[in-house]
Amino acid sequence: MSLRHALLGLLSDAPASGYDLARAFDGDLGRYAWQAGHTRIYPELVKMADEGLVAVESTGARGRKSYALTDAGRTELRRWLLDPPEQGAVRNETVLRMFLVQALEPADARRYLEAVAEHCVAEIERLRPVMDDLDEHEGVDTLPFGRLAGEYGLRQYEAVAGWAAWSLERLAAAEKAGRA
């Protein structure tokens, strides 16, 4: 994935300034999916405008530019979304920790797994009302921007919480059998 595609996706919802886009990355998008700051966003917008993927829709006070997605930008976003993701170098710290948790002493492994479960439960408790509120106010037959990603996040947290509970059970069984 690239910053370019994240920007195209955000602009598909509505025109926005570089500042507005940076603020989107300061929220859930940056927390869960892709991080980017002003120093990367503004140069990418200029490149995208030069390539015809976005266009300056308006220029406001102090030269603040609002960018809109062009047909070429919409085509590129569609192409990228429909192409299967490339499997490049994977760097997922959470999965790496899952691989290595057995290197800990059982008490430390238990403490780590309990913390993982608690974190996931807290995130589920934070996200579920947001998703329920969207469904209630927007209706379950609509897809407000970010709704699918929110549900994906919820299900990931549920899966990891379930994995942590399962792992704790396995650890307890191994300790009981004297094999931990």
C-alpha positions in Angstrom: 0.0 0.0 0.0 1.1 3.5 -0.5 0.3 6.9 1.0 -0.9 7.8 -2.5 -3.8 5.2 -2.3 -4.7 6.3 1.2 -5.0 9.9 0.0 -7.0 8.9 -3.1 -9.4 6.9 -0.9 -9.9 9.8 1.5 -10.5 12.2 -1.4 -13.0 9.8 -2.9 -15.3 10.7 0.1 -15.0 14.4 -0.4 -12.5 17.1 -1.5 -10.1 18.1 1.3 -7.0 20.2 2.0 -3.7 18.8 3.0 -4.4 19.9 6.5 -7.7 18.0 6.5 -6.1 14.9 5.2 -3.3 15.1 7.8 -6.0 15.3 10.5 -7.6 12.1 9.1 -4.2 10.4 9.6 -4.1 11.7 13.2 -7.3 9.7 13.9 -8.3 6.1 13.5 -6.7 5.8 10.0 -3.3 6.5 11.4 -3.9 4.5 14.5 -5.0 1.3 12.8 -4.1 1.4 9.1 -1.5 3.9 7.8 0.5 6.7 9.4 1.5 9.8 7.6 2.3 13.4 8.6 2.3 16.8 6.9 5.8 16.4 5.6 4.8 13.3 3.5 1.2 14.3 2.6 1.9 17.7 1.0 4.6 16.5 -1.4 2.5 13.5 -2.4 -0.4 15.7 -3.2 1.8 17.9 -5.5 3.0 14.7 -7.3 -0.5 13.4 -7.6 -1.7 16.7 -9.0 1.2 16.7 -11.5 0.1 13.2 -12.6 -3.5 14.2 -12.9 -4.8 12.0 -10.1 -6.1 14.9 -8.1 -6.8 18.6 -9.0 -6.8 21.7 -6.9 -10.5 22.4 -6.5 -10.1 25.8 -4.7 -7.5 28.0 -3.1 -8.4 29.7 0.1 -6.9 32.1 2.6 -3.1 31.9 3.0 -2.9 29.6 -0.1 -4.7 26.7 1.5 -5.6 24.3 -1.4 -8.5 22.0 -1.5 -7.9 18.9 -3.6 -10.5 16.8 -5.4 -10.2 13.4 -7.0 -10.1 13.3 -10.8 -11.4 10.5 -13.0 -7.9 9.3 -13.4 -7.5 9.2 -9.6 -10.7 7.3 -9.2 -9.5 4.8 -11.9 -6.2 4.4 -10.1 -7.9 3.9 -6.7 -10.2 1.3 -8.2 -7.3 -0.5 -9.9 -5.4 -0.6 -6.7 -8.4 -1.8 -4.6 -9.3 -4.6 -7.0 -5.7 -5.9 -7.4 -4.7 -8.5 -4.8 -2.3 -7.2 -2.2 1.4 -7.8 -2.9 3.1 -10.0 -0.3 6.2 -8.0 0.3 8.3 -8.0 3.4 6.0 -8.5 6.4 6.6 -6.6 9.6 3.9 -7.3 12.2 5.2 -6.9 15.7 2.1 -8.5 17.2 2.5 -11.7 15.2 6.2 -11.7 16.0 5.4 -11.6 19.7 2.9 -14.4 19.2 5.7 -16.5 17.7 8.1 -15.7 20.5 5.9 -15.7 23.6 7.0 -19.2 24.4 10.5 -17.8 25.1 9.1 -16.3 28.3 8.9 -18.0 31.6 5.3 -19.3 32.1 4.4 -16.5 34.6 5.6 -13.8 32.2 3.9 -15.5 29.2 0.7 -15.5 31.3 1.1 -11.9 32.2 1.7 -11.0 28.5 -1.3 -13.0 27.3 -3.6 -11.5 29.9 -2.5 -8.0 28.8 -3.2 -8.9 25.2 -6.7 -10.1 26.1 -7.4 -7.0 28.3 -6.2 -4.7 25.5 -8.4 -6.4 22.9 -11.5 -6.4 25.2 -10.9 -2.6 25.9 -10.7 -1.9 22.1 -13.8 -4.0 21.5 -15.7 -2.1 24.2 -14.5 1.2 22.6 -15.3 0.2 18.9 -18.6 -1.8 19.4 -20.6 1.3 20.5 -19.2 3.3 17.6 -20.2 0.7 15.1 -23.6 0.2 16.7 -24.2 3.9 16.7 -23.3 4.1 13.0 -25.7 1.2 12.3 -28.5 2.9 14.3 -28.1 6.4 12.8 -27.1 5.5 9.2 -29.0 2.2 9.0 -27.6 -1.3 8.4 -28.3 -1.0 4.7 -25.8 1.8 4.3 -22.0 1.8 4.4 -20.8 5.1 5.9 -17.1 5.8 5.1 -15.0 3.5 7.4 -17.8 1.2 8.5 -16.3 -1.9 6.8 -12.8 -1.1 8.3 -14.4 -0.6 11.7 -16.0 -4.0 11.6 -12.8 -5.6 10.4 -11.0 -4.1 13.4 -13.7 -5.4 15.8 -13.4 -8.9 14.4 -9.6 -8.8 14.6 -9.8 -7.8 18.2 -12.3 -10.5 18.9 -10.1 -13.1 17.2 -7.0 -12.0 19.1 -8.8 -12.0 22.4 -10.0 -15.5 21.6 -6.5 -16.5 20.7 -5.1 -15.1 24.0 -7.8 -17.0 26.0 -7.0 -20.2 24.1 -3.3 -19.6 24.6 -3.8 -19.1 28.4 -5.7 -22.4 28.5 -2.9 -24.2 26.7 -0.3 -22.7 28.9 -2.2 -23.7 32.0 -2.6 -27.3 30.7 1.1 -27.5 29.8 2.0 -26.2 33.3 -0.3 -28.7 34.9 1.4 -31.5 32.9 4.8 -30.1 33.8 5.7 -29.3 30.2 5.8 -25.5 30.4 
